[in-house]
Amino acid sequence: MKNLSFEAVNLLRKNARRAVQELGLLNNAYSEIDVTLAERHLLIELNACESSTASGIKERLLLDKSTVSRLISRAVKKSYVESRIDEKDKRNRLLFLTDKGRKTLNAFETTAFKQTKDSLLTLTSEEIETVYQGVALYAQGLKNSRLVKKNTPTTLLPISTSDGTGTHQEIESMQEITKQMNKLGYELRTFDEKDEECLYQIFQEVVDVGTLFPYECSSTQEFHQQFLNPAGQVYVCCSSEKEVVGGFYLRPNFSGRSSHIVNAAYMMRSTHRGKGIGALFIKASLHLAKSLGFEAMQFNMVLSQNLVAIRLYQRLGFSIIGTIPEAVRKPDGGYQDGYVMYRKLNDF
C-alpha cells in the first residue's frame, strides 16, 4: 500500500489504543502483584536469557541508560532481581532473577496468557490468523521505521514463484559483511558447547510462536535433533555483550550425488530483529556454505505464514520452486502451505 490516507493511519492508531485499554494497561494492570509494566518486561527478558548486563537490557527493551538503571534498581530493591559481579570480567555486573522474581513472573504470565487465549477464542480461525499476521507485521514495521538503514529496502515485495530473475540485494564479500555486522555490534563465530543453553532458549522462543518452524515441540530432544545434528555445522551470532542472540546451521540437504545442495535454518531472538542483522546473517551463511564446497542452498519447508522471512529470502536471490499444499498444521488446528525455496551459490 503506497498511499496511506489520514483516515487509514488514524484507524490503526485508534484500534491500537483500544487494545491498550482492553488489556487494562491504563488501569495499571497487575497492580495487585506489585509489578509495573516495565518491570514485567525486565523479568520476561531475564527469564529468556539470564546473565544479562544492564547494557543488554537497554538494547532489548529500547530504553535509555538512565531509565534502565532506575528500572533495575527498583527491581533489585523489590528483590525481583539480583546483581552479581561477572567472574570472567569483573568490570561487568550480571543480572539474575531471584525466587521472588520468578514467582512474580509466573503470576502475571499466567494471567496474561489466559487473557490472550480467552480473547482469541472469541474469534474465528480466519480472524485469529489475521491477528497473528497483523500484529507481527505491524511490530516489524515499527522496527523498520526506527532502525532500518537507508540502503535497506523497506517495501515488502509480493510473494513470487518466478525463477528469481528480479531485483535482488547485493551479496557483499564476507569481509564487508563481517565489517557491517561488527558496526551494528555483532559478531559471527562457530558454535561452542557453552552456547547451548542460550541457543536452546532462542529455539524455544521461535518454535513456540508456531508460525516460524514446523516442529511439533520445543523440547531439548527436538532442539538436538533439528539444530545440533552431527552432520551439520552450527554458527552463532553474538552481541557486543557476548550474549548469543541467534544461530544457524548448514548441512547437506541430500546424500550421495545430491550432497552438493546445502540446507540451512536460522533463528534470531525477537529483541534483535528489525536491525538489519537478519539479512547479513543469511548472506554470511551463503558465503560459508560456498566455502564448504556446496553449490546451491535449498529450504525444504518455509511456512507460507512467515511472510517476512519469505520476502527477505526472495530479496537475497531465493525463488519458490514448489508449493506443498496444507503442509503444516497450525496451532489452531488449521493448515498452511509450505514453500520449497532455492538459490545457486555461483553468482556472487
TORDREN-172423 format. One line per 4 residues: number of its first residue (from 0); their letters; for each residue x, z, y of C-alpha. Coordinates in steps of 0.5 Angstrom, whole numbers. Layout:
NUM) A) X Z Y | ... $
This chain:
0) MKNL) 0 0 0 | 4 -3 6 | -1 -1 11 | -4 6 12 $
4) SFEA) -10 8 16 | -10 14 20 | -16 16 16 | -13 15 10 $
8) VNLL) -7 19 11 | -12 25 14 | -16 25 8 | -10 26 4 $
12) RKNA) -8 32 8 | -15 35 8 | -15 35 1 | -8 38 0 $
16) RRAV) -11 43 5 | -17 44 0 | -12 45 -6 | -8 50 -2 $
20) QELG) -15 54 0 | -18 54 -7 | -11 56 -10 | -12 63 -6 $
24) LLNN) -5 62 -2 | -8 63 5 | -11 70 2 | -4 72 0 $
28) AYSE) -6 70 -8 | -3 75 -13 | -2 81 -7 | -4 86 -13 $
32) IDVT) 2 84 -17 | 6 85 -10 | 10 79 -10 | 10 74 -5 $
36) LAER) 9 66 -6 | 17 65 -4 | 19 71 -9 | 14 67 -14 $
40) HLLI) 19 61 -13 | 25 65 -14 | 23 68 -20 | 21 62 -23 $
44) ELNA) 28 59 -21 | 32 64 -24 | 28 64 -31 | 29 57 -31 $
48) CESS) 37 58 -31 | 40 65 -30 | 47 66 -27 | 45 62 -21 $
52) TASG) 48 63 -14 | 45 64 -7 | 47 57 -5 | 44 54 -12 $
56) IKER) 37 58 -10 | 38 55 -3 | 39 48 -6 | 33 48 -11 $
60) LLLD) 28 52 -6 | 30 47 0 | 31 54 4 | 36 55 10 $
64) KSTV) 42 60 8 | 39 66 12 | 32 65 9 | 35 65 2 $
68) SRLI) 39 71 4 | 33 75 6 | 29 73 0 | 34 75 -5 $
72) SRAV) 35 82 -1 | 27 83 -2 | 27 81 -9 | 33 86 -10 $
76) KKSY) 30 92 -6 | 24 91 -11 | 28 91 -17 | 26 84 -19 $
80) VESR) 33 81 -19 | 40 84 -19 | 46 81 -17 | 53 81 -20 $
84) IDEK) 60 79 -19 | 62 73 -23 | 68 75 -27 | 70 68 -27 $
88) DKRN) 70 67 -20 | 70 74 -16 | 68 70 -10 | 61 69 -12 $
92) RLLF) 55 73 -14 | 51 71 -19 | 43 73 -20 | 39 75 -26 $
96) LTDK) 32 77 -27 | 31 85 -29 | 26 87 -34 | 21 89 -28 $
100) GRKT) 22 81 -25 | 21 78 -32 | 14 83 -33 | 12 81 -26 $
104) LNAF) 14 73 -27 | 9 74 -34 | 4 77 -30 | 3 72 -24 $
108) ETTA) 5 66 -29 | -1 68 -34 | -6 68 -28 | -3 61 -25 $
112) FKQT) -3 58 -32 | -11 60 -33 | -13 58 -26 | -10 51 -27 $
116) KDSL) -12 50 -34 | -19 52 -32 | -20 47 -26 | -17 41 -31 $
120) LTLT) -23 43 -36 | -28 41 -31 | -25 34 -30 | -26 28 -35 $
124) SEEI) -20 26 -39 | -19 20 -34 | -19 25 -28 | -14 29 -31 $
128) ETVY) -10 23 -32 | -11 21 -25 | -9 28 -22 | -2 28 -27 $
132) QGVA) 0 22 -24 | -2 23 -17 | 1 30 -16 | 7 27 -19 $
136) LYAQ) 8 21 -14 | 6 25 -8 | 11 30 -9 | 16 24 -11 $
140) GLKN) 14 21 -4 | 15 27 0 | 22 28 -3 | 24 21 -2 $
144) SRLV) 22 21 6 | 26 27 6 | 32 25 2 | 33 18 0 $
148) KKNT) 39 14 3 | 38 8 8 | 41 4 2 | 36 6 -3 $
152) PTTL) 29 2 -4 | 23 7 -3 | 18 2 -4 | 15 2 -11 $
156) LPIS) 16 -4 -15 | 10 -7 -19 | 11 -6 -26 | 13 -13 -29 $
160) TSDG) 14 -15 -36 | 18 -21 -34 | 25 -23 -36 | 28 -19 -31 $
164) TGTH) 31 -24 -26 | 28 -21 -20 | 32 -17 -15 | 36 -11 -17 $
168) QEIE) 40 -6 -15 | 48 -7 -15 | 51 -3 -21 | 58 -1 -17 $
172) SMQE) 64 1 -20 | 65 7 -24 | 70 9 -19 | 65 8 -13 $
176) ITKQ) 59 12 -17 | 63 18 -18 | 65 18 -11 | 58 18 -9 $
180) MNKL) 56 23 -14 | 61 28 -11 | 59 26 -4 | 52 29 -6 $
184) GYEL) 55 35 -9 | 55 33 -16 | 60 31 -22 | 59 28 -29 $
188) RTFD) 63 30 -35 | 63 30 -42 | 58 36 -46 | 62 42 -48 $
192) EKDE) 59 48 -52 | 58 52 -46 | 53 48 -43 | 48 48 -49 $
196) ECLY) 44 54 -46 | 42 51 -39 | 42 44 -42 | 36 46 -47 $
200) QIFQ) 33 50 -41 | 32 43 -38 | 30 40 -44 | 24 45 -45 $
204) EVVD) 22 43 -38 | 22 36 -38 | 19 36 -45 | 13 41 -44 $
208) VGTL) 11 36 -38 | 8 32 -43 | 9 25 -39 | 16 24 -40 $
212) FPYE) 18 24 -47 | 14 23 -54 | 17 29 -57 | 12 34 -61 $
216) CSST) 15 40 -58 | 21 43 -54 | 24 48 -60 | 31 48 -61 $
220) QEFH) 31 45 -67 | 28 39 -63 | 33 39 -58 | 39 39 -63 $
224) QQFL) 35 33 -67 | 34 29 -61 | 39 30 -56 | 45 33 -60 $
228) NPAG) 45 28 -65 | 52 28 -68 | 52 20 -68 | 52 21 -60 $
232) QVYV) 56 22 -54 | 53 27 -49 | 54 28 -42 | 52 33 -37 $
236) CCSS) 51 33 -29 | 54 39 -25 | 52 41 -18 | 58 44 -14 $
240) EKEV) 56 51 -16 | 58 48 -23 | 51 49 -25 | 48 44 -31 $
244) VGGF) 43 40 -27 | 42 34 -32 | 45 30 -38 | 44 24 -42 $
248) YLRP) 46 22 -49 | 49 15 -51 | 49 13 -59 | 48 7 -63 $
252) NFSG) 40 4 -63 | 41 1 -69 | 46 1 -75 | 50 -5 -78 $
256) RSSH) 50 -12 -75 | 46 -9 -69 | 50 -3 -68 | 52 -6 -61 $
260) IVNA) 46 -4 -58 | 46 3 -55 | 40 8 -54 | 40 13 -48 $
264) AYMM) 36 18 -46 | 36 22 -39 | 34 29 -37 | 34 32 -30 $
268) RSTH) 32 39 -27 | 26 37 -23 | 29 41 -17 | 35 36 -17 $
272) RGKG) 30 30 -17 | 29 25 -11 | 36 26 -8 | 39 19 -11 $
276) IGAL) 43 22 -16 | 38 19 -22 | 40 12 -20 | 47 14 -20 $
280) FIKA) 46 18 -27 | 44 11 -30 | 49 7 -27 | 54 11 -30 $
284) SLHL) 51 11 -37 | 51 4 -36 | 59 4 -35 | 60 9 -40 $
288) AKSL) 56 5 -45 | 60 -1 -44 | 67 2 -44 | 65 5 -51 $
292) GFEA) 64 -2 -53 | 56 -3 -53 | 54 -10 -51 | 47 -8 -49 $
296) MQFN) 42 -2 -48 | 35 -1 -50 | 30 4 -49 | 25 5 -55 $
300) MVLS) 19 9 -52 | 18 9 -45 | 12 12 -44 | 7 8 -39 $
304) QNLV) 5 14 -35 | 12 15 -33 | 12 10 -27 | 17 13 -23 $
308) AIRL) 22 12 -29 | 20 5 -31 | 21 2 -24 | 27 6 -23 $
312) YQRL) 30 2 -30 | 27 -4 -27 | 31 -4 -21 | 37 -3 -25 $
316) GFSI) 36 -9 -29 | 32 -7 -35 | 26 -11 -37 | 20 -9 -41 $
320) IGTI) 21 -13 -47 | 15 -11 -51 | 9 -6 -51 | 7 -1 -56 $
324) PEAV) -1 0 -55 | -3 7 -55 | 4 9 -58 | 4 16 -55 $
328) RKPD) -1 22 -56 | -2 25 -49 | -3 33 -48 | -11 32 -47 $
332) GGYQ) -12 28 -54 | -12 21 -51 | -7 16 -52 | -2 12 -47 $
336) DGYV) 2 6 -49 | 10 6 -50 | 14 0 -47 | 21 -2 -50 $
340) MYRK) 26 -4 -44 | 32 -7 -45 | 38 -10 -41 | 45 -13 -42 $
344) LNDF) 52 -10 -40 | 56 -16 -39 | 53 -17 -32 | 57 -12 -28 $
